[in-house]
Amino acid sequence: MSRPRVVIVGAGFAGYQTARTLARLSRNKADIVLLNPTDYFLYLPLLPQVAAGVLEPRRVTVSLTGTLPGVRLVLGEADDIDLEARTVHYTGPEGDGGTLSYDRLVLAVGSVNKLLPVPGVAEHAHGFRGLPEALYLRDHVTRQIELAAAADDFKNCSSRCTFVVVGAGYTGTEVAAQGQLFTDQLVRRQPLREGLRPRWLLLDIAPRVLPELDERLSTTADRVLRQRGVDVRTETSVEEATSTGVRLSDGEFVDTRTLVWCVGVRPDPLVAGVGRPMEHGRLLVDPYLQVPGHPEVFACGDAAAVPDLERPGEYTAMTAQHAWRHGKVAGHNVAASFGVGTRRAYRHRDLGFVVDLGGVKAAANPLGIPLSGPLAGVVTRGYHLAAMPGNRVRVAADWLLDAVLPRQGVQLGLVRSWSVPLESASPELARVAGGPEKRATAAGGAATPAGSGSGSPVAKVSAVRDPGNRPAPTSDDHAVRDPSRPAGADADKPAAPSPVRPVEGES
């Protein structure tokens, strides 16, 4: 009797944990295949530290082949799923296509940047969901400080050293906090014109920063940001973006060359074509993470609307905390489906959150106990080291070096603006000039040249053939400045990474 084949699509928090749990439980009783565009798991919570020069890029990437023994990695992006034939079609990194058959399928494709119909944003803003975007921001910020220091014109200098971050959820708050420290260090070696210093603005239409968290954590973060010099603007949004600045909802025009878009995320467009019931763009599943009508198909992470058994009638939030736990349950339930162990329903209770504010500052509430200052910083970094599935010694070494040595303010020039457009179905991949056309589907969908730089998304078209259902529409249009749900809130994603950090550690 042949071993059942399990295909896991996506190696984010949910997919990685599914593969790890399943490999441990199955003991070679299943053929486990992991389909992912990159050969690493990205630890999103530490991505702001990469952008700020604290950590080297490879520190937040964990090798899939090195940490998932017994799991076969296939590099590629899924673009078509046939539920009846039980196949997944994918496009490889060099443009070649392939098909994987499965006995069990786990959809853990995650999420992409959430877009709002604000004029100019798609053309002039950049997201913060993947390593290429973090590398681009690090180079861009460094370049703006260098150009500002050499500028003769006061207005030009001021514009280049003004940085606007939209969205005061986890990601935006940490990017602004780390960014202010980074640019302050840069100008110590390259002084600006007299009377100028780097200026960071953090905008959100919510009434406070970190609106998803306990108000005490929000207050702590707000105080640290303001003391550091970050201009926090709540109940404020962007009305228009141009190449030279942004117009705010209060009528003010801010001269800037930097707009970082951290207003949250939306489910990966792939799940919209699965042809099964949806909930706000996410694939509806039962408490066992199975797709109704297709017990061989599981979904978890940001792509799945999982019933919250602790809050009847609601669904778990699109956070890294839930995705990580979803993956563990999915691994158990997939193993149970072929006779290894028993299945379990997903049930989770938050035990706290941590938010790294740079330096020795953080906000945390482990077990509901609010902490701030250096103690919160120790708890936060301790949690990250415990939660990371690899690279712990390297991360700790970089933190130590950052504490005693100045950061290296140099541009690497590896990622250009056009290669990380905000409208991208694949934020984990940078576009390559002259690269293969991506992702034409097996059904003959249109494709966009990977190196087009036009600002239009690389097509991720799903032509899922399930004759009994029509593809449900995505829900990325419903979040446009709805006063009842803050545009800057990552909790209505995430993540993490936006990166949401649970306190309970699972390494």
C-alpha positions as CSV (number, residue, x, y, z in Angstrom):
1,M,0.0,0.0,0.0
2,S,1.5,3.4,-1.0
3,R,1.9,6.2,1.4
4,P,-0.7,9.0,1.2
5,R,0.7,12.2,-0.3
6,V,0.1,15.4,1.7
7,V,0.7,18.7,-0.2
8,I,1.1,21.8,1.9
9,V,0.8,25.1,0.0
10,G,2.7,27.9,1.7
11,A,5.4,28.0,4.3
12,G,4.4,30.9,6.5
13,F,3.6,30.5,10.2
14,A,0.7,28.1,9.5
15,G,2.3,26.1,6.7
16,Y,5.7,25.7,8.4
17,Q,4.1,24.5,11.6
18,T,1.8,22.1,9.8
19,A,4.8,20.5,8.0
20,R,6.9,20.3,11.2
21,T,4.1,18.8,13.2
22,L,3.0,16.4,10.5
23,A,6.6,15.2,9.9
24,R,7.0,14.5,13.6
25,L,3.8,12.6,13.9
26,S,3.7,10.6,10.6
27,R,7.1,8.9,11.1
28,N,7.5,8.4,7.4
29,K,3.9,7.1,7.0
30,A,3.1,9.9,4.6
31,D,4.8,11.6,1.7
32,I,4.9,15.3,2.7
33,V,5.4,17.9,0.0
34,L,5.8,21.6,0.8
35,L,5.2,24.0,-2.1
36,N,6.6,27.5,-1.5
37,P,8.1,30.3,-3.6
38,T,11.2,30.5,-1.3
39,D,13.4,28.0,0.4
40,Y,12.9,29.6,3.8
41,F,10.4,30.4,6.5
42,L,10.3,34.1,7.2
43,Y,10.1,35.1,10.9
44,L,8.0,38.2,10.3
45,P,8.1,39.7,13.8
46,L,11.8,40.7,13.4
47,L,11.5,42.1,9.9
48,P,11.4,45.8,11.2
49,Q,14.8,45.1,12.7
50,V,16.1,44.1,9.3
51,A,14.9,47.3,7.8
52,A,16.5,49.3,10.6
53,G,19.9,47.6,10.3
54,V,19.8,45.7,13.6
55,L,19.7,42.3,12.1
56,E,21.2,40.9,8.9
57,P,18.6,39.6,6.4
58,R,19.4,35.9,6.8
59,R,18.9,36.0,10.5
60,V,15.1,36.1,10.0
61,T,15.1,33.4,7.4
62,V,14.9,29.8,8.6
63,S,15.9,27.1,6.1
64,L,13.0,24.8,5.2
65,T,15.2,21.9,4.1
66,G,17.5,22.3,7.1
67,T,14.7,22.3,9.7
68,L,12.1,20.1,8.2
69,P,13.6,16.6,7.9
70,G,11.3,14.2,6.0
71,V,9.6,17.0,4.1
72,R,10.2,17.5,0.3
73,L,10.4,21.1,-0.8
74,V,9.1,22.1,-4.2
75,L,9.9,25.7,-5.2
76,G,7.0,27.4,-6.9
77,E,3.8,29.4,-6.6
78,A,0.4,27.7,-6.7
79,D,-1.8,29.2,-9.4
80,D,-4.5,26.5,-10.0
81,I,-6.2,23.9,-7.8
82,D,-8.5,21.2,-9.2
83,L,-10.5,19.9,-6.3
84,E,-12.1,17.1,-8.4
85,A,-8.8,15.8,-9.8
86,R,-7.0,16.5,-6.6
87,T,-4.1,18.4,-8.2
88,V,-2.2,21.6,-7.6
89,H,-0.7,23.4,-10.6
90,Y,2.3,25.7,-9.9
91,T,4.7,28.0,-11.6
92,G,8.4,27.5,-10.7
93,P,11.0,30.2,-10.1
94,E,12.2,30.1,-13.7
95,G,8.8,30.2,-15.3
96,D,8.3,26.5,-15.8
97,G,5.1,24.8,-14.7
98,G,4.4,21.7,-12.8
99,T,1.5,19.7,-11.2
100,L,1.3,18.0,-7.8
101,S,-1.3,15.4,-7.1
102,Y,-2.5,14.9,-3.5
103,D,-4.4,12.7,-1.1
104,R,-4.5,15.5,1.5
105,L,-4.2,19.2,0.7
106,V,-3.3,21.9,3.3
107,L,-3.9,25.5,2.0
108,A,-1.7,27.9,4.1
109,V,-1.0,30.5,1.4
110,G,-1.2,33.4,3.9
111,S,-1.9,37.0,2.9
112,V,-0.8,40.0,0.8
113,N,-0.9,43.8,1.3
114,K,-4.3,45.3,1.7
115,L,-5.0,48.0,-0.8
116,L,-7.3,51.0,-0.4
117,P,-8.5,53.1,-3.3
118,V,-6.5,56.1,-2.3
119,P,-5.1,58.1,-5.3
120,G,-1.4,57.6,-5.9
121,V,-0.8,55.0,-3.1
122,A,-0.3,52.0,-5.5
123,E,2.3,54.0,-7.5
124,H,4.2,55.7,-4.6
125,A,3.9,53.6,-1.5
126,H,5.6,50.3,-0.6
127,G,4.4,47.6,1.7
128,F,6.1,45.6,4.4
129,R,5.2,42.0,4.0
130,G,8.4,40.3,2.8
131,L,12.2,40.4,2.9
132,P,12.6,42.3,-0.4
133,E,10.4,45.1,0.9
134,A,12.5,45.3,4.1
135,L,15.7,45.4,2.2
136,Y,14.4,48.0,-0.1
137,L,13.2,50.2,2.8
138,R,16.6,49.9,4.5
139,D,18.4,51.1,1.3
140,H,15.8,53.8,0.6
141,V,16.0,55.3,4.1
142,T,19.8,55.3,4.0
143,R,19.8,56.9,0.6
144,Q,17.4,59.6,1.6
145,I,19.5,60.6,4.6
146,E,22.6,60.7,2.4
147,L,20.9,62.9,-0.2
148,A,19.4,65.1,2.5
149,A,22.8,65.7,4.0
150,A,24.2,66.7,0.7
151,A,21.2,68.9,-0.3
152,D,21.7,72.7,-0.6
153,D,18.0,73.4,-0.7
154,F,16.3,73.4,2.8
155,K,12.9,72.2,1.4
156,N,14.6,69.3,-0.4
157,C,16.6,68.3,2.6
158,S,13.5,68.4,4.9
159,S,11.4,66.4,2.4
160,R,14.0,63.6,2.1
161,C,14.4,63.2,5.8
162,T,10.6,63.0,6.4
163,F,9.2,59.4,6.5
164,V,5.5,58.6,6.6
165,V,4.2,55.3,7.9
166,V,0.4,54.6,7.4
167,G,-1.1,52.1,9.9
168,A,-0.4,52.1,13.6
169,G,-0.9,48.4,14.1
170,Y,1.9,46.0,15.0
171,T,3.9,46.5,11.8
172,G,3.5,50.2,11.4
173,T,4.3,50.9,15.1
174,E,7.5,48.9,15.1
175,V,8.6,50.2,11.7
176,A,8.3,53.8,13.0
177,A,9.9,53.0,16.3
178,Q,12.9,51.3,14.8
179,G,13.1,53.7,11.9
180,Q,13.4,56.8,14.2
181,L,16.4,55.2,16.0
182,F,18.0,54.1,12.7
183,T,17.9,57.5,11.1
184,D,19.0,59.3,14.3
185,Q,22.1,57.1,14.2
186,L,22.7,57.8,10.5
187,V,22.6,61.6,10.9
188,R,25.2,61.4,13.7
189,R,27.8,60.6,11.0
190,Q,26.1,62.7,8.3
191,P,24.7,65.8,10.0
192,L,21.8,67.5,8.3
193,R,21.3,71.3,7.9
194,E,21.1,73.2,11.1
195,G,17.7,72.8,12.8
196,L,16.7,69.6,10.9
197,R,16.5,66.1,12.2
198,P,14.8,63.0,10.7
199,R,11.1,63.1,11.2
200,W,8.8,60.1,11.3
201,L,5.0,60.4,11.0
202,L,2.8,57.5,12.1
203,L,-0.8,57.8,10.8
204,D,-4.0,55.8,11.6
205,I,-7.7,56.6,11.5
206,A,-8.1,54.7,14.8
207,P,-8.2,56.8,18.0
208,R,-5.0,55.3,19.3
209,V,-2.0,53.3,18.3
210,L,-2.2,49.5,18.5
211,P,-6.0,49.6,18.6
212,E,-6.1,45.8,18.7
213,L,-4.4,45.6,22.1
214,D,-5.1,46.4,25.7
215,E,-5.2,50.2,26.2
216,R,-2.3,50.0,28.6
217,L,0.0,48.6,25.9
218,S,-1.2,51.2,23.5
219,T,-0.5,54.0,26.0
220,T,3.0,52.6,26.6
221,A,3.8,52.5,22.9
222,D,2.4,55.9,22.3
223,R,4.5,57.4,25.1
224,V,7.7,55.8,23.8
225,L,7.1,56.9,20.2
226,R,6.4,60.5,21.2
227,Q,9.4,60.7,23.5
228,R,11.6,59.5,20.7
229,G,10.3,62.2,18.4
230,V,7.8,60.2,16.3
231,D,4.9,62.4,15.2
232,V,1.9,60.2,16.0
233,R,-1.3,61.3,14.2
234,T,-4.4,59.3,15.2
235,E,-7.8,59.7,13.5
236,T,-5.9,60.8,10.4
237,S,-5.6,59.1,7.0
238,V,-4.0,59.7,3.6
239,E,-6.2,61.3,1.0
240,E,-3.7,61.4,-1.9
241,A,-0.1,60.3,-2.5
242,T,2.3,61.9,-5.0
243,S,6.0,61.6,-5.9
244,T,6.8,64.5,-3.6
245,G,4.4,64.0,-0.7
246,V,1.1,63.0,0.8
247,R,-2.1,64.9,1.5
248,L,-3.7,64.1,4.8
249,S,-7.4,63.9,5.7
250,D,-7.0,67.1,7.7
251,G,-5.9,69.0,4.6
252,E,-2.2,69.2,5.4
253,F,0.3,68.3,2.7
254,V,3.5,66.6,4.0
255,D,6.5,66.8,1.8
256,T,8.2,63.4,1.8
257,R,9.8,60.9,-0.5
258,T,8.9,57.9,1.7
259,L,5.5,56.3,2.2
260,V,5.4,53.0,4.0
261,W,2.0,51.2,3.7
262,C,1.2,49.1,6.8
263,V,-2.6,49.2,6.9
264,G,-3.0,45.4,7.3
265,V,-3.4,42.6,4.8
266,R,-6.0,40.6,2.9
267,P,-6.1,36.9,2.2
268,D,-4.1,35.6,-0.7
269,P,-6.2,35.8,-3.9
270,L,-5.6,32.1,-4.6
271,V,-8.3,31.1,-2.0
272,A,-11.0,33.2,-3.8
273,G,-11.0,30.7,-6.7
274,V,-11.4,27.6,-4.7
275,G,-15.1,27.7,-5.3
276,R,-16.1,26.9,-1.7
277,P,-17.9,29.2,0.9
278,M,-16.0,32.3,1.9
279,E,-16.0,34.6,4.8
280,H,-14.5,38.1,4.1
281,G,-12.2,36.7,1.5
282,R,-11.1,33.7,3.6
283,L,-11.9,30.1,3.0
284,L,-14.5,28.9,5.4
285,V,-13.5,25.8,7.4
286,D,-15.0,23.8,10.3
287,P,-13.4,23.8,13.8
288,Y,-11.1,20.9,12.6
289,L,-9.8,23.1,9.8
290,Q,-11.4,21.0,7.1
291,V,-13.2,22.5,4.1
292,P,-16.9,21.5,4.1
293,G,-17.7,19.1,1.3
294,H,-14.0,18.2,0.9
295,P,-12.7,16.5,4.0
296,E,-9.4,15.8,2.3
297,V,-8.7,19.6,2.1
298,F,-7.6,21.6,5.1
299,A,-7.0,25.4,5.4
300,C,-5.3,27.4,8.1
301,G,-3.6,30.7,8.7
302,D,-4.7,34.0,7.1
303,A,-6.3,32.1,4.2
304,A,-8.9,30.4,6.5
305,A,-11.9,31.6,8.4
306,V,-11.7,29.4,11.5
307,P,-14.6,29.5,13.9
308,D,-13.5,30.9,17.3
309,L,-14.8,28.5,19.8
310,E,-14.0,30.9,22.6
311,R,-16.2,33.5,21.0
312,P,-19.2,31.8,19.3
313,G,-20.2,33.4,16.1
314,E,-16.8,34.9,15.4
315,Y,-13.7,33.8,13.5
316,T,-10.1,33.8,14.7
317,A,-8.1,36.9,13.7
318,M,-5.6,37.0,10.9
319,T,-2.6,37.0,13.2
320,A,0.7,35.1,13.5
321,Q,-0.4,33.8,16.9
322,H,-3.4,32.0,15.4
323,A,-1.6,30.9,12.3
324,W,1.1,29.2,14.3
325,R,-1.5,27.4,16.4
326,H,-3.6,26.6,13.4
327,G,-0.6,24.8,11.9
328,K,-0.1,22.6,14.9
329,V,-3.8,21.5,14.9
330,A,-3.8,21.0,11.1
331,G,-0.7,18.8,11.4
332,H,-2.5,16.7,14.1
333,N,-5.7,16.4,12.1
334,V,-4.0,15.6,8.8
335,A,-2.1,12.8,10.6
336,A,-5.4,11.6,12.2
337,S,-7.0,11.4,8.7
338,F,-4.8,8.5,7.8
339,G,-4.8,6.8,11.2
340,V,-2.1,8.4,13.3
341,G,-3.6,9.8,16.5
342,T,-7.0,11.5,16.9
343,R,-8.2,14.8,15.5
344,R,-8.8,17.9,17.6
345,A,-10.8,21.1,17.3
346,Y,-9.0,24.4,17.2
347,R,-9.3,26.2,20.5
348,H,-7.0,29.0,21.7
349,R,-6.8,31.5,24.5
350,D,-4.5,34.5,24.2
351,L,-1.9,34.6,26.9
352,G,-0.5,38.0,26.0
353,F,1.4,40.0,23.3
354,V,4.7,41.7,22.9
355,V,5.6,44.7,20.8
356,D,9.3,45.6,20.2
357,L,9.8,49.4,20.2
358,G,13.6,49.3,19.5
359,G,16.5,49.8,21.8
360,V,15.6,48.5,25.2
361,K,12.0,49.6,25.0
362,A,9.0,47.4,24.4
363,A,5.4,46.9,25.5
364,A,4.3,43.5,26.7
365,N,1.5,41.8,28.7
366,P,2.6,38.2,29.4
367,L,-0.3,36.4,31.2
368,G,-2.1,39.7,31.2
369,I,0.5,41.5,33.3
370,P,1.3,44.8,31.6
371,L,5.1,45.6,31.3
372,S,7.0,48.5,29.8
373,G,10.6,49.7,29.6
374,P,13.7,47.5,29.8
375,L,11.9,44.6,31.6
376,A,9.4,44.5,28.7
377,G,12.3,44.6,26.3
378,V,13.9,41.5,28.0
379,V,10.6,39.6,27.9
380,T,10.1,40.5,24.2
381,R,13.5,39.5,23.0
382,G,13.4,36.4,25.2
383,Y,10.1,35.4,23.6
384,H,11.4,35.9,20.1
385,L,14.5,33.7,20.8
386,A,12.2,31.0,22.2
387,A,9.7,31.2,19.4
388,M,12.1,31.2,16.5
389,P,12.6,27.7,15.0
390,G,16.2,28.4,14.1
391,N,19.0,31.1,14.0
392,R,18.8,31.9,17.7
393,V,22.5,32.2,18.3
394,R,22.9,34.4,15.2
395,V,20.1,36.7,16.2
396,A,21.4,37.0,19.8
397,A,24.9,37.8,18.4
398,D,23.5,40.6,16.1
399,W,21.6,42.1,19.1
400,L,24.9,42.1,21.1
401,L,26.8,43.7,18.3
402,D,24.1,46.3,17.8
403,A,24.4,47.2,21.5
404,V,28.2,47.9,21.3
405,L,28.8,48.9,17.7
406,P,27.3,51.6,15.4
407,R,25.1,50.3,12.6
408,Q,26.5,50.2,9.1
409,G,24.8,52.9,7.1
410,V,25.4,51.6,3.6
411,Q,23.2,50.8,0.6
412,L,23.4,47.4,-0.9
413,G,21.5,48.3,-4.0
414,L,20.0,44.8,-4.3
415,V,16.3,45.7,-4.4
416,R,15.0,48.6,-6.5
417,S,11.7,50.4,-6.2
418,W,10.1,48.9,-9.2
419,S,10.8,45.3,-8.1
420,V,8.7,45.6,-4.9
421,P,5.4,47.2,-6.0
422,L,2.7,47.6,-3.4
423,E,0.3,45.7,-5.7
424,S,1.9,42.3,-5.7
425,A,0.4,38.9,-5.1
426,S,3.9,37.7,-4.1
427,P,5.4,40.1,-1.6
428,E,7.9,37.4,-0.7
429,L,9.5,37.7,-4.1
430,A,11.2,40.7,-5.8
431,R,10.5,41.2,-9.5
432,V,13.4,40.6,-11.7
433,A,14.1,42.6,-14.9
434,G,13.8,40.3,-17.9
435,G,12.5,37.5,-15.8
436,P,9.9,35.0,-17.0
437,E,6.3,35.9,-17.4
438,K,4.4,34.9,-14.3
439,R,1.7,33.4,-13.5
440,A,-0.3,32.3,-16.5
441,T,-2.7,29.6,-15.3
442,A,-3.4,26.2,-16.7
443,A,-6.7,27.6,-17.8
444,G,-5.0,30.2,-20.0
445,G,-5.2,33.2,-17.8
446,A,-3.4,36.4,-18.7
447,A,0.1,37.0,-17.3
448,T,2.0,40.2,-16.4
449,P,5.8,40.3,-17.2
450,A,7.6,39.9,-13.9
451,G,9.9,42.8,-14.7
452,S,7.3,45.2,-16.0
453,G,7.6,47.8,-13.3
454,S,4.2,49.1,-14.3
455,G,2.8,49.0,-10.8
456,S,0.2,46.4,-11.7
457,P,0.2,43.2,-9.8
458,V,1.8,40.0,-11.0
459,A,-1.3,38.0,-11.9
460,K,-2.2,35.3,-9.5
461,V,-5.2,33.8,-11.2
462,S,-7.0,30.7,-9.9
463,A,-9.1,28.6,-12.2
464,V,-10.3,26.1,-9.7
465,R,-12.5,23.5,-11.4
466,D,-15.2,22.5,-9.0
467,P,-18.3,22.1,-11.2
468,G,-20.7,22.5,-8.3
469,N,-19.5,26.0,-7.2
470,R,-18.7,29.4,-8.6
471,P,-15.6,31.2,-7.3
472,A,-16.6,33.6,-4.5
473,P,-15.4,37.2,-4.8
474,T,-12.6,38.6,-2.7
475,S,-13.3,41.1,0.0
476,D,-10.5,43.6,-0.4
477,D,-12.8,46.4,-1.3
478,H,-15.0,46.3,1.9
479,A,-12.3,47.8,4.1
480,V,-12.1,51.2,2.5
481,R,-12.2,53.7,5.4
482,D,-14.9,52.0,7.3
483,P,-15.1,54.0,10.6
484,S,-16.1,50.9,12.5
485,R,-12.8,49.1,11.6
486,P,-9.5,51.1,11.6
487,A,-7.6,50.9,8.4
488,G,-4.4,50.7,10.4
489,A,-5.4,47.8,12.5
490,D,-3.3,44.7,11.8
491,A,-5.6,42.6,13.9
492,D,-8.2,42.7,11.2
493,K,-5.8,41.4,8.8
494,P,-1.4,40.8,10.5
495,A,1.3,40.0,9.9
496,A,2.5,39.5,11.2
497,P,4.1,39.8,11.2
498,S,1.7,41.7,10.3
499,P,3.7,40.3,12.8
500,V,1.7,39.6,15.9
501,R,3.7,38.1,18.6
502,P,2.0,35.7,21.1
503,V,3.7,35.5,24.5
504,E,3.3,31.7,24.8
505,G,6.4,30.2,23.3
506,E,6.7,27.3,21.0
507,S,10.1,26.8,19.5
